[in-house]
Amino acid sequence: MEKTIGIVSGKGGVGKTTFVTNVGLSLIEFEKDVIVVDADLSTSNLGLQLGFYQFPLGLQDVLEGNVPITNAIYTHPSGLKVIPASISLNYLNKVPTPYRLKSLLNDLRGLILIDSPPGLRDDGLLVLKASDEILVVTNPEIPAVTDALKVIKVAREMGKEPMGIVLNRVRDKYELKPKEIEGMCDVPVIGTVPEDKNVKRSMFEKSPIVKHKPYSPASLAFRKIAANMIGQEHIPPRFPRLKRIFGG
């Protein structure tokens, strides 16, 4: 195993699942072996966002000891490997121990990105305990950052210093700036993703935007963050606006 990174947030709706799929695919473009895992056991949607409406096995089946974890890996047409969570109501109130999740993920090879449920309920704490590192995704608004600060505090109490903060869906001047958020949270902002109308369309097409519209503003931002996460130099493409005009 290379590393397990929990992608966490203080509240829902900040775009964490979209971040996981697109950064995961960006890391594959950097020749990393990546698996994204949906650990939102009660309101899972990572698999659905990628078009996996029906799949025989999910993360819950693995956690209950029914099957090996490798049997629950599915490959998206983009090349992204996914372990989805079941949407069956039979698993709604079952939260496994963090030690079992961590030990199962240790059996995988490569870089593991865990799509955590938002906040600090039981399955969110499960991801914090099972991750080697955590990355916090938030919007640059006071309510979202305040909730993210709570997650950061709990992570630190567990002895896990966040590797950084990502500001997602950045829109206009009437928002908190990266330096302000760094001052509030005492965690570096390692990247920002602009609001991009192409994201909604890519979700409709069940394809990560870095594949669907590779030169869109959000796609360029996701790739830059992925490079930052692995300490690799990011060389932006030349003339991205022209490439967007001609179908990129």
matplotlib code that plots the C-alpha trace (Angstrom):
import matplotlib.pyplot as plt

x = [0.0, 1.2, -1.0, -4.7, -6.0, -9.3, -11.1, -13.3, -15.6, -17.4, -20.8, -22.4, -22.8, -19.2, -18.4, -16.3, -17.4, -16.7, -13.3, -12.5, -13.4, -11.6, -8.4, -8.4, -8.4, -5.9, -3.5, -3.9, -2.8, 0.3, 0.8, -0.3, -2.2, -5.4, -8.6, -11.4, -13.5, -17.0, -17.2, -20.4, -22.2, -25.6, -25.9, -23.5, -23.4, -19.9, -20.8, -24.1, -22.2, -20.1, -23.0, -22.7, -26.5, -26.3, -23.3, -23.4, -21.0, -20.2, -17.9, -20.4, -20.2, -16.4, -16.7, -19.0, -16.4, -18.6, -16.0, -12.4, -12.0, -10.6, -14.0, -15.7, -13.4, -15.1, -13.4, -15.1, -14.7, -12.4, -10.0, -10.7, -11.0, -13.9, -15.1, -18.7, -20.9, -24.2, -27.4, -29.3, -31.3, -30.1, -26.8, -28.3, -27.5, -24.4, -21.1, -18.1, -15.0, -12.3, -9.7, -11.4, -11.7, -8.0, -6.8, -8.9, -7.5, -4.0, -4.6, -4.8, -1.9, -1.5, -2.9, -6.4, -8.7, -11.6, -14.7, -15.8, -19.4, -19.6, -19.3, -18.5, -21.1, -19.9, -19.0, -17.1, -15.0, -14.5, -12.7, -10.6, -9.4, -8.7, -6.8, -3.0, -3.6, -6.6, -7.4, -10.2, -12.6, -14.7, -16.4, -15.0, -18.0, -18.1, -20.6, -18.7, -15.3, -16.6, -17.8, -14.4, -12.7, -14.5, -13.3, -9.8, -9.9, -11.1, -8.5, -5.8, -7.1, -6.6, -3.0, -3.6, -2.5, -4.4, -2.2, -4.1, -7.4, -9.0, -11.4, -14.0, -16.6, -14.8, -17.1, -16.6, -15.0, -17.7, -16.1, -13.3, -9.9, -7.3, -5.2, -8.2, -9.0, -5.5, -5.5, -8.8, -7.8, -4.0, -3.8, -2.4, -4.7, -3.2, -5.5, -8.7, -11.3, -13.4, -17.1, -17.4, -20.7, -19.1, -19.0, -22.8, -22.8, -20.0, -22.0, -25.0, -22.7, -21.4, -17.9, -15.3, -14.8, -11.0, -12.0, -15.2, -13.8, -10.0, -9.2, -12.0, -11.1, -12.1, -10.2, -7.0, -7.4, -8.0, -4.8, -2.8, -4.1, -3.3, 0.3, 0.6, -0.7, 2.1, 4.9, 5.1, 5.6, 2.5, 3.0, -0.2, -1.2, -0.5, -3.5, -6.2, -8.8, -8.3, -8.5, -11.8, -13.2, -12.4, -14.1, -11.7]
y = [0.0, 3.5, 5.8, 6.3, 9.9, 10.7, 13.5, 15.1, 18.1, 19.7, 19.9, 18.4, 20.1, 21.4, 19.2, 16.6, 13.6, 15.5, 16.4, 12.8, 11.5, 14.2, 14.3, 10.5, 10.5, 13.3, 11.2, 8.4, 10.8, 11.3, 7.5, 6.8, 3.6, 5.0, 3.6, 5.8, 4.5, 5.6, 5.4, 7.4, 4.3, 5.9, 8.4, 7.0, 8.7, 8.3, 5.2, 6.8, 9.9, 7.7, 5.8, 2.6, 2.2, -1.6, -3.5, -6.8, -5.9, -2.7, -1.6, -2.8, -6.4, -6.3, -4.8, -7.6, -10.1, -11.5, -11.0, -9.9, -6.2, -6.8, -8.3, -4.9, -2.9, -1.7, 0.2, 3.3, 3.8, 6.7, 4.2, 5.2, 2.3, 2.6, 0.8, 2.0, 1.8, -0.1, 1.9, -0.9, 0.0, -3.2, -1.5, 1.9, 1.6, -0.6, 1.1, -1.2, -0.6, 1.7, -1.0, -3.3, -0.6, 0.3, -3.3, -3.9, -0.9, -2.0, -5.0, -2.7, -1.4, 2.2, 5.5, 5.3, 8.2, 7.8, 9.9, 10.5, 11.4, 15.0, 16.1, 14.1, 11.4, 7.8, 6.9, 10.3, 9.5, 6.0, 7.6, 9.9, 6.9, 4.8, 7.4, 7.9, 11.6, 13.8, 16.6, 19.0, 20.3, 23.3, 26.3, 29.7, 30.7, 31.2, 28.4, 25.8, 26.9, 27.0, 23.3, 22.4, 23.9, 21.4, 18.5, 19.8, 20.1, 16.5, 15.2, 16.9, 15.4, 12.0, 13.0, 13.6, 17.0, 17.8, 17.9, 20.9, 22.6, 22.8, 25.6, 24.3, 26.2, 29.6, 32.2, 35.9, 38.6, 38.2, 35.1, 34.3, 34.5, 31.7, 33.7, 34.4, 30.7, 29.7, 32.1, 30.7, 27.0, 27.2, 24.8, 25.7, 26.1, 23.8, 24.6, 26.4, 25.1, 27.8, 27.4, 25.8, 25.2, 22.2, 20.3, 19.9, 18.7, 16.2, 14.8, 14.4, 12.5, 10.4, 11.3, 13.2, 16.7, 16.2, 13.6, 15.2, 18.7, 18.4, 22.1, 23.6, 25.9, 23.2, 20.5, 22.5, 23.3, 19.6, 18.6, 21.3, 20.1, 16.4, 17.4, 19.3, 16.3, 14.1, 16.7, 16.6, 19.6, 20.7, 22.1, 23.8, 23.4, 26.1, 28.1, 26.4, 29.0, 28.2, 24.5, 25.0, 26.9, 23.9, 21.4, 20.8]
z = [0.0, -0.8, 1.3, 2.3, 2.2, 3.7, 1.8, 4.5, 4.9, 7.7, 5.8, 2.8, -0.5, -0.8, -3.9, -2.1, -4.2, -7.4, -6.0, -5.2, -8.7, -10.6, -8.5, -8.5, -12.3, -12.4, -10.3, -12.8, -15.5, -13.3, -13.6, -10.0, -9.2, -7.6, -6.1, -4.9, -2.1, -1.1, 2.7, 3.0, 4.2, 4.8, 1.9, -0.7, -4.1, -5.5, -7.5, -8.7, -9.8, -12.0, -13.4, -11.3, -10.6, -10.1, -8.7, -7.0, -4.2, -2.2, 0.6, 3.2, 1.9, 2.3, 5.8, 6.9, 5.8, 3.0, 0.2, -0.4, -1.0, -4.5, -5.5, -4.9, -7.2, -10.4, -13.3, -14.8, -18.6, -17.7, -16.2, -12.6, -10.1, -7.7, -4.6, -4.2, -1.2, -1.4, -1.4, 0.1, 3.2, 4.9, 5.7, 6.8, 10.5, 10.5, 11.2, 11.3, 13.5, 12.0, 12.5, 10.1, 7.4, 7.8, 7.7, 4.6, 2.8, 3.8, 1.5, -1.5, -3.5, -4.7, -3.6, -1.9, -1.8, 0.7, 0.0, 3.5, 4.7, 5.8, 9.4, 12.5, 12.7, 13.3, 9.7, 9.4, 12.4, 10.9, 8.0, 10.1, 12.1, 9.1, 7.0, 7.0, 6.0, 5.6, 3.1, 3.9, 1.2, 1.8, 0.1, 0.9, 3.0, 6.7, 7.6, 5.5, 6.9, 10.4, 10.1, 8.4, 11.4, 13.7, 11.6, 11.7, 15.5, 15.9, 13.5, 15.5, 18.7, 16.9, 16.2, 12.5, 11.1, 7.8, 4.7, 3.5, 2.6, -0.9, -1.6, -4.0, -6.1, -5.7, -7.3, -6.5, -4.3, -1.7, -0.2, 2.2, 0.7, 1.1, 3.5, 5.7, 5.8, 6.5, 9.4, 10.8, 10.5, 10.7, 7.7, 4.3, 1.4, -1.3, -4.1, -5.3, -7.8, -9.6, -10.1, -13.5, -15.4, -17.1, -13.9, -13.8, -17.4, -16.7, -13.8, -16.1, -18.6, -15.7, -16.6, -14.5, -15.9, -16.3, -18.9, -20.2, -20.6, -20.0, -20.6, -18.6, -15.6, -13.0, -14.8, -14.9, -11.1, -10.3, -12.1, -10.3, -6.9, -7.8, -8.7, -5.4, -3.4, -4.7, -4.9, -8.6, -10.9, -12.8, -16.2, -17.4, -21.1, -23.6, -24.8, -22.7, -23.8, -27.5, -26.7, -24.8, -27.8, -30.1, -27.9, -24.9]

ax = plt.figure().add_subplot(projection="3d")
ax.plot(x, y, z, "-o")
ax.set_aspect("equal")
plt.show()
